[in-house]
Structures are given as structure tokens and as C-alpha cells.
Amino acid sequence: VRTFDASGGGSSSASATTGLSADQITYLNTNNTFIADSVSTNTATFTGIQFIQVPAGFTVGVERFSLYINGQFIPKQHYTVSEAGGNINVVVNTTSTEFAIDSGDEIVLTGKIQ
């Protein structure tokens, strides 16, 4: 960052800043992958998995998670993700995806989770 004095005399001072905290950098670099431990008609449960705390200055966006069913990417508008009792639950809107899920399906969640 370079700043100039208000008098216009031409003197300047420079200071170095990183712009991101260590927590923010760690958060940006995190992208973990987990396979569901159990699957029912429209819900996949990831046991013992939790959201990573969003650092100060950041907001949660749709990029926080990605869902794959049998290797196929599922757009965010077709599912919801929630945390309850130390697990993450993903509920798939099977009406909009036009297929049901069952215990034989591989459900994979990637993103800001641990």
C-alpha cells in the first residue's frame, strides 16, 4: 500500500499488508471430501462431520459445498445441507433431480467441512 501526504509535497510512506488473516487463508485452502455413511430415500448422512467455522470478514456462499451422486455433480438448488448432532445431513430434492437415492448410491460431499 502506498500513501502520499496530504500536503502534496511528494513524500510517501509504504507499508506491506497481506490482506488476509491466517484463518482466512486456511479457510480458502480447505476443500475436504467425504462419502455418506448412510443413505435413505432422499437423505445422506455424514457421521461425525461438521462445518468449518467461517472466519471473520467472510460470508457463507453457495460455493461452500459440492454434492455428487454416483459421480454426477448435483446443482445447489437441488439439495440442502444442515448440521445436527455432530453429523451433516444432505436432503436431496428428488422431485427436481427426477431420481430417488438409496443405500446403493455413492453420495459424496466436498467443501468447507471437517
LINRANOR-V299763 format. One record per run of one state. SS is the DSSP state (H for helix, E for strand, C for the rest). FROM is the first residue (numbers start at 1). TO is the last residue. If there is no record, write none. Layout:
# LINRANOR-V299763
ss:SS from:FROM to:TO
ss:SS from:FROM to:TO
This chain:
# LINRANOR-V299763
ss:C from:1 to:1
ss:E from:2 to:4
ss:C from:5 to:11
ss:E from:12 to:14
ss:C from:15 to:21
ss:H from:22 to:29
ss:C from:30 to:31
ss:E from:32 to:35
ss:C from:36 to:37
ss:E from:38 to:39
ss:C from:40 to:42
ss:E from:43 to:46
ss:C from:47 to:50
ss:E from:51 to:51
ss:C from:52 to:61
ss:H from:62 to:64
ss:E from:65 to:69
ss:C from:70 to:71
ss:E from:72 to:74
ss:C from:75 to:75
ss:H from:76 to:78
ss:E from:79 to:84
ss:C from:85 to:86
ss:E from:87 to:92
ss:C from:93 to:93
ss:H from:94 to:97
ss:C from:98 to:106
ss:E from:107 to:111
ss:C from:112 to:112
ss:E from:113 to:113
ss:C from:114 to:114
